[in-house]
């Protein structure tokens, strides 16, 4: 039986992608990105899945598996983290927060069921239970200059800092200066959507949220990009996704060695092309490596004016040469833009 939230989205004109689980639009992705660039938008975060972890050992169980320090995570805070292979390659990029003693893991919807199964294999004798929280919790992203005003209109508070959490019936998770996620029940979301729209928020789809992620340099691992990148290749240590003082977790030795002993040959950069948004996992090429791929597109979205913007993991030497092409050496050339943090 379809949830009240999904029924409401259907009624207000949302159309789900057949190719990407959970992704949706309201009919004109570029116009929705324009709204995200200029106004305050509300986005159904149906492209993101949620896993609940509960039990006496939930904190230590997750702490021993993820790159972040889950044991220190407080109720009014969120954190980024990754789940990696023993070789240090990222299987999932995560946002983690608490609901009292439970821990909610947010990740790409297309990998959530498989990650839940894989995490469950590690439970063994731990007193921890994992379940699909997407069945209980629905999320709306809110971004733009009037976020604080809209939250106040709803009787909610904007958390004081990035990765802070406020609220009870409706959780408010602050991602950056002008962007929050609202987490509540499926039953409560339709009314929340109506109130936000009445207060001036514009509906927008998944592409708009991806575009906002790209502006902030926030990567999202999907099925097409799993098991490809060490955390630092995605600048994950620069956005608070890796704690280098905690104990062991899968891939920890590789991640630590990369940080302290190695020289990174690949990094994530922001770029644009004139054509349509390429699929995640699309290979990139540069003359200095010939026919050998020098990187991959991680995520992309239409740009407000024309063309597309993307986050891509690229050989640093090829980036310095500023001659990177999409799909083949004869493909579109990427032009690079700035990120809100310094990539060394």
N, C-alpha and C positions, 0 to 999 in steps of 0.2 A: 504494500500500500504506500503510495507516494506521500511524503511529508507535507504538512501545511505550507512550509517554506518553499518547497519545490513547486507546489501547485500555484502559489502566489507568483513566483517568478515566471511561470508559464503564462499566467494571466496578464502580467505587465509587459509581455513581449520579449522576454529573454529567450534566446535560442542557443541550445547547447551544441557544441562541436561534436561531430561524429568521429573525428580523428583523435581528439585529446580529451581524456576523461575529466569531466567537471568544468572544462573551459566553456565560456559563453560570451555572447555579445547581445547588444540590443539593436543590431541591424547595420551599424556603420562604425567599424572599429576605429577608423581614423578620426571621425568626428568625436568619438568618445575619448580618444587620446588628447584631442584639442581641448575638450572640457577639463581633462585632468591637468593640462598644462596651465589653464587660465582660471579655472573656477574650483569649487569644492564638489567632489564627486563621492558617490557611494557605490561600492563594488561588491557583489556577492562573491565571496572567496570560496566558491565551490570547486575551484581547481586545486585546493589544498585539503589534504586529509588529516584526520586527528586520531591519535592513539592514546588511550588512557592507561596509565600504570598505577596500580594501587597495591597496598599491602605493607606489612611491617618493614620489609627490606627494599621497598621501591626506590628510595634515594640511593642506597649503596649499589643496588642492582644496575641502575642507569649510570651511576658514576663510574662504574667499572667497565662500561661499554662505550661511553661517549667521550669526545675531546674536551668537553666543558666540565666545570667543577659543579656537578649537580648537588653534591652534599651541602654546599653553601647557599643554594638557591632559596630565597625567602619568599613568603606568600605574595608580597607586593612587588616582586621583580620577575623579569623574564630573562632568558639568555639564549644565545645562539650556540649550536653545537653540531657535531658531525658524527656519523656512524660510519666506520671505515672497515675495509678488509684488513687482514693481518699485514698486507703489503702497503698499508697506508692510503689506499685509494678510497675516495668517498663513495659510499653507497647511498647516503642521504644527508641533506642539509636540513637542520632542524631549528625551530623556535620552540623553547620549552618554558612552561610556566606551571604554577601550582594552583590547584583548587583544594584548599585546606591540606589534607595529607596526600591527595592524589597529584600525579604529574601528567600534564597534557603535552603531547609531542605533536607538533605541526610539521608537515612535510608535503611534498607533492602527492596529489591524490592518485596518480598513476602508479606509484610505487608503494603506497601505504599498506595494502594488504600483504604484499610480499615481505616488507620490512617487519610488519607485526609478526608474521610467521617466523622470520629469522631471529628476531629478538626472543621469541618464545622458546627457541631452542637453547638459549643460554640460561633459562630460569632454573632448571635442575632442582636443587633443594632450597633455593631462595624463596622467601615468602613474598612473592610478587606475582600479580596477575595482570595480563594485558588484554585490552578489549578495544573494539572499534568505537571511538568517541564521536565519530562523525554522525552516528545514529542519534546521538543525544544533543550535540552542540552544533549550531550553525554560526557562521561568521560573516560579518559585513566589514569591508574595509572603508575607511573614511579618510579623505586626503584633500588638502587645499587650505586656503587662507582663513576660512571660517570654521575650522574644526572645533576650536575652543568654544565658539559661540553656539554651534550646533549641539555640542555636548551639554553645555549649560542649559540650553532649551529642553533637553531631555532629562535634566536633573542629574547629570553625570559630571564627573570631574576629569579634566585633562591631567594625566599623571605628570608630575613635575619634571621628570627626566626621561630620556630615551631608555627603553627596555624596563620601564616601571609599569606597574599594573594597579588599577584602581577598580572599585565597584564590586558588587556581589551578585545580584541577579543578572546584571549585564557587566561582564568583564571588559575593561578598557585597557588594551595593551598598546603602549606608545612605541612605535618603531623608529621615528625620527622627528624632526622639528614640526612637520605638518602632516603626519600620517599616523593613524591609529587603526587597530582592529577591535571590533566589538564582537564578543562571544556570548551567546545566550542560547535559549532553547529554540528548536524549530518552530514551536507554536508561537513564540514571542516575536520572531523575526518579521512577519508580515506587518504587524502594527508598528514596529520599530522603523521599517522601511517607509511606511506611509508618513510617519512623523518627520523623518529626515527629509523626505521629498517636500513636505509642506513647509519645512523651514528653509528650503532653498538648495538642498543637495541635488546634483544631477546624476541620474543613473549612468553607469559605465560598466564595461565588461572586463574580461580577463586581460585583454591586450593593454588596456589602460593601466592596470595594476602592474603588469610586466614592464611597461614603459617607466613607471615610477621606480620600480626596482632597479632598472637599468641606470636611471639618473643617479641613484644612490650607490650604485656598485654592489648590489646585494644579489648574490647568485642563488639559483634554485636548481638543485640536482633533480633531474627527471629520468625516466627509464632510458632515454636516448643517451644520457651522459653519465650513467652510473659506472663505477669501477674504472674511471679514466684519469682522475686527477687527485694528487695529494692536496691537502687542505690549503697550503700556501700558494698553490697555483691558482686558487680561486680567491686569493687575498683574504682568506678566512681569519688569519691571525690579526689582520688589520681591522676587522669589524667585530672583534670580541668572541670569535667562535672557537678559539683554542686556548686552553690553560696549560702553560708549560711547567707548572709547579705541582700538578696533581700526579697521582700514581699511574700505574699501567692501565692501558685499554687497548683494544685491537688496533694495530697500526701505530701505536705511540712511539715506538723506537724509530720508525721511518720519519714520522712527523718531527720528532725532536732532532734527529740527525740532519734533516733538511734545514731546520732552523739554525743550528749551531755549527754544523760542519760543512754543509754543502753550499753550492751556489745554484740558485734557482735558474733553470734554463727556460722555464715557461711562467708566465703570469697572465692574469685576467685583465683585459683592457676594454674600454668602451669605444665603440666605433659606429659608423653609419655607412650605408650604401644608398644608391639611388633607386634600387629596385624593391621588390616585395620582400617581406620579412622571411628570412631563411629558416628552415627547420632546425631545432636543436640537434647537435651532432654533425651538422654539415662541415665537411673538411675545408681547411684553408691552406693556401699555397703561397710560396714566395720564391723568387728566382734563386736565392742563396741555398735552397734545398731541392731545387729541381722539381721532380715529380713526386717527391716525398711530402706528405702532409706535415705542416708545421703547427697545426692547432685545429681547434674545433669551435664552432658557434655553441655557446652555452644556452642563450635565450635571446629572443628578439621581439620587436613590436613595431608597428607603423610609427613613423615620426609625425609630429603635428602638421608640418607643412607638406612634406612629400618624402618619398623614400622610406627607409627603415633604420632603426637604431638597434644595437645589439651589444651584448657582452660576449667576448670571445677569449679563449685561452690560446696564447700565441707564444712561439719562441721569442725570447726577449731580443735576440739578435735580429730577427726578422722585423720586429716592431721598430727597432732602432733604424733599420733600413727603410722603413716606411713604404714598403712595396708588397702589400699582402692582398691576396685575391681570393674571392669566394668560389669554391667548387673546383677550380682548376687555375692554372697559370693564366689562362685566357679569360677568366671570370672577372666579375666586377671588382674594382679596387676599393679597399676599405679606406675611409678617412677617419682619423682617430680624434677623440675628444677627451676632455678632462674627467677625472673622477673626483669625488668630494674628499678623498684621502690620498696620501702620497704613496705611490708604488715605486719601490726602489729596485 
